[in-house]
């Protein structure tokens, strides 16, 4: 059954253009204000960053003793308390095969969050594009016109965010942007150079068989676009910050389960500003040693 979030007008401004804001939220409603939040540090954008929720339809399916359904239920109040201006779920929203029942549970769990802020969902290799599209009756506006890909743009005065689609085959590890999406991205970046850009993509960008297979072509493309400052990704269920070819690489932790005891389960409270982003880990299981630690990242000029 289609699921449409509805929420009231908001207390704070978010997207610089309310008209555009209405159209590209992956789910949820729209804000009416055209103002940009401003605090002591200047304008900023606060986002809750989630990845790899792996929500099952049966509420009990999990991995390594973790219950992803229970994990997401647990962090929803934390996310609400942070009062983010938006939420990004960076792929592998569903348990394994992107079944309709998975998305029904996911959307029910996220409903309290979606009532307060737009929730943007990218796709991973455990999602199903068709089932996802049927579960979310999202307006399409700034949903980008890339054939058979779910690509979103989030506009803000301090940062422009592009949520890419690396889902190639459901429930198989490797990912691919594909030539059409890469060509679209090259064109988009060429015509949107006035502020920093952060890319979100589900897959890891290394050289393993289960990574983003066209990662080298992506980096080749980005050599011409120095305003792309960061790439956020998931897939490995690891929390790390590195750099590659001058671009900040942020591996978001999983919400659902980890693969190794040394990795945290959690989400990231992000505050984007003019010159970078502050990332605070909100870990609730696994290795929680870095819970509450803030990692400031400054964009390279
Ligand atoms: Zn995953």
Boltz pocket constraint, residues with backbone or C-beta under 6 A from the ligand:
constraints:
  - pocket:
      binder: B
      contacts: [[A, 52], [A, 54], [A, 91], [A, 92], [A, 126], [A, 235], [A, 236], [A, 237], [A, 254]]
      max_distance: 6.0
